[in-house]
Amino acid sequence: MRVFLTGATGYVGSAVLEAFVKAGHQVTALVRHAGKSVDLLSRHGVETVVGDLTNPASFASAAGTCDTLVHTALDSSARTASVDRMAVEALIDLAGRAAAAGRRATVIYTSTASVLGHADGAGEEAAVQPPALVAWRPAHEAAVLEGAGGAGVRAIVVRPGIVYGGAQGTVGDLLRDAANGLIRVVGDGGNRWSCIYDRDLADLYVRLAVHPDAEGVFHATDHAEERVEDIVEAIARHARMRPDVRHVPLPEARVKMGPYADVLALDQVVRSTRARDLGWAPSLHSISGNIARLLEEFRASREAA
């Protein structure tokens, strides 16, 4: 299978890239600049194209030769939503052209389980109630499912929970804060997070890409639904020096962190029924039960950076 991947050097994208390569697929990765990252990808047999999500012409030729278009990139500027929309529309158009030419085409779009808002046992069919930070996401999900699907393209939306593993992401931030001696928790910590190990998430992308009948929305969570206070306590116990833990009231957190605070304060139990029906099963089922391993990964990732 020929795979075109955006965000290949990002947190989720790098794990997805590794999983596709390990599975023997040919990957073309979109990168913003030539340099060390391109050299590293090339050494692993990955083709690269230097381009920009806001300029579809910069990657259209490379992406147009691929069977599966996977979008994991997330622009971190004030233009996040508009850049993502441009990328979505470009990928739908490219996949639609492939389908019109009689080729089998697939688009996989990366969303987030945060679009569900507060949730208790939410499956893929649950209504979305996104907090402000991701309020734009449902429209982009719909664009993929309706636009690509209407063009004869196999359309897939992946909604990962909070991703853990390595040195990045929300849990990576907690590990870093613990090493620095102070962990801040939004609220009382009694809320539950639905999470997923980065390598397990990446395995789901590969499974979805190769499964001919996989279409629609797929959640990706480990079903642990651990409370934030339990995750933080496990991290604190394993830290070289026990950090202080400060609980920050949500109004105060909003002032300091903006709308991201409301995402951290979500209480979520999210089910990944459709993914599990395909035979996908996470290898890790808990953050707090795997802190020693996650700390090793965290330290190794920081040393390699």
HUQUI-V930001 format. One record per residue. RES is the residue in one small letter. PSI is psi in radians with two decimals (none if undefined). NEAR is the number of other ideal C-beta (glycine too) atoms within 8 Angstrom. Layout:
res,psi,near
RES,PSI,NEAR
RES,PSI,NEAR
This chain:
res,psi,near
m,2.42,8
r,2.17,10
v,2.29,15
f,2.24,14
l,2.18,15
t,2.68,12
g,0.45,13
a,-0.38,16
t,0.08,9
g,-3.09,10
y,-1.04,10
v,-0.78,14
g,-0.66,14
s,-0.64,10
a,-0.71,13
v,-0.75,16
l,-0.86,14
e,-0.70,10
a,-0.73,13
f,-0.75,14
v,-0.77,12
k,-0.59,6
a,-0.02,8
g,0.26,4
h,2.68,11
q,2.13,8
v,2.33,13
t,2.12,16
a,2.31,13
l,2.17,17
v,2.64,14
r,-0.51,6
h,2.57,7
a,2.61,5
g,-2.63,6
k,-0.68,5
s,-0.67,9
v,-0.75,12
d,-0.74,8
l,-0.78,8
l,-0.72,14
s,-0.65,10
r,-0.38,6
h,0.25,7
g,0.29,6
v,2.24,12
e,2.57,9
t,2.63,11
v,2.20,12
v,2.12,9
g,-2.98,11
d,2.44,6
l,-0.49,14
t,-0.06,5
n,1.39,8
p,-0.51,11
a,-0.41,5
s,-0.32,9
f,-0.02,13
a,-0.75,10
s,-0.79,6
a,-0.78,13
a,-0.56,15
g,-0.30,9
t,-0.04,7
c,2.68,11
d,-0.62,10
t,2.21,13
l,2.04,14
v,2.14,13
h,1.87,13
t,-0.14,13
a,2.59,11
l,1.92,9
d,2.33,9
s,0.21,4
s,-3.06,6
a,-0.17,3
r,0.42,7
t,-0.94,11
a,-0.75,8
s,-0.66,7
v,-0.75,12
d,-0.70,13
r,-0.71,11
m,-0.73,11
a,-0.77,13
v,-0.84,14
e,-0.66,10
a,-0.77,13
l,-0.68,14
i,-0.75,15
d,-0.78,9
l,-0.75,13
a,-0.65,15
g,-0.67,14
r,-0.69,9
a,-0.76,13
a,-0.69,13
a,-0.48,8
a,0.09,6
g,0.18,4
r,2.61,7
r,2.15,7
a,2.54,14
t,2.40,13
v,2.23,16
i,2.08,14
y,2.36,14
t,2.01,12
s,-2.45,10
t,2.56,9
a,-0.24,15
s,-0.39,13
v,-0.30,14
l,-0.28,14
g,-2.70,10
h,2.31,8
a,2.50,14
d,1.63,6
g,0.51,6
a,2.22,11
g,-3.02,9
e,-0.37,10
e,-0.08,3
a,2.58,8
a,2.59,3
v,2.53,8
q,1.20,7
p,2.46,13
p,2.91,11
a,-0.65,7
l,-0.57,11
v,0.43,11
a,-0.40,8
w,-0.27,10
r,-0.81,12
p,-0.64,10
a,-0.61,7
h,-0.64,14
e,-0.84,13
a,-0.67,8
a,-0.72,12
v,-0.88,16
l,-0.69,12
e,-0.77,8
g,-0.92,13
a,-0.79,15
g,-0.68,11
g,-0.34,6
a,0.18,11
g,0.31,7
v,2.46,14
r,2.01,12
a,2.26,14
i,2.37,15
v,2.19,13
v,2.23,14
r,1.60,15
p,2.62,13
g,-2.86,15
i,2.13,12
v,2.38,15
y,2.81,13
g,2.46,11
g,-2.69,10
a,0.04,10
q,-3.13,6
g,3.12,12
t,-0.77,9
v,-0.63,14
g,-0.65,13
d,-0.70,8
l,-0.72,12
l,-0.70,13
r,-0.78,10
d,-0.67,11
a,-0.71,12
a,-0.49,9
n,-0.05,7
g,-0.02,7
l,2.12,9
i,2.23,13
r,2.27,9
v,2.23,13
v,2.08,10
g,-2.81,13
d,-0.07,6
g,0.07,10
g,-0.17,8
n,2.66,11
r,2.47,10
w,2.36,13
s,2.13,16
c,2.98,14
i,2.38,15
y,2.40,13
d,-0.66,14
r,-0.58,11
d,-0.68,13
l,-0.79,16
a,-0.68,13
d,-0.59,10
l,-0.71,13
y,-0.78,14
v,-0.77,13
r,-0.74,13
l,-0.67,14
a,-0.66,14
v,-0.26,8
h,2.01,8
p,-0.35,5
d,0.05,4
a,2.06,11
e,2.74,7
g,-2.71,10
v,2.37,10
f,2.17,15
h,2.67,16
a,1.68,14
t,2.76,14
d,-0.02,13
h,0.33,9
a,-0.67,9
e,0.92,10
e,2.56,12
r,2.56,10
v,-0.70,14
e,-0.57,10
d,-0.66,9
i,-0.81,14
v,-0.71,13
e,-0.71,9
a,-0.72,12
i,-0.76,13
a,-0.69,12
r,-0.57,8
h,-0.08,8
a,2.64,10
r,-0.67,3
m,2.25,5
r,2.17,5
p,2.80,13
d,2.59,6
v,2.12,9
r,2.23,8
h,2.15,9
v,2.09,11
p,2.53,7
l,-0.76,11
p,-0.71,6
e,-0.70,8
a,-0.64,15
r,-0.66,11
v,-0.70,6
k,-0.57,8
m,-0.17,10
g,-2.70,7
p,-0.24,10
y,-0.50,8
a,-0.68,13
d,-0.53,12
v,-0.77,11
l,-0.43,11
a,-0.06,11
l,2.47,13
d,1.91,9
q,2.30,16
v,1.91,10
v,2.24,14
r,2.51,10
s,0.93,12
t,-0.82,9
r,-0.65,12
a,-0.73,13
r,-0.52,9
d,-0.37,6
l,-0.03,10
g,0.03,6
w,2.35,10
a,2.05,5
p,2.51,10
s,-0.49,6
l,2.43,8
h,0.20,7
s,2.46,9
i,-0.91,13
s,-0.49,10
g,-0.07,7
n,0.44,9
i,-0.70,12
a,-0.79,7
r,-0.76,7
l,-0.60,13
l,-0.70,10
e,-0.78,8
e,-0.72,11
f,-0.85,13
r,-0.70,8
a,-0.68,8
s,-0.68,12
r,-0.65,8
e,-0.57,6
a,-0.31,5
a,none,5
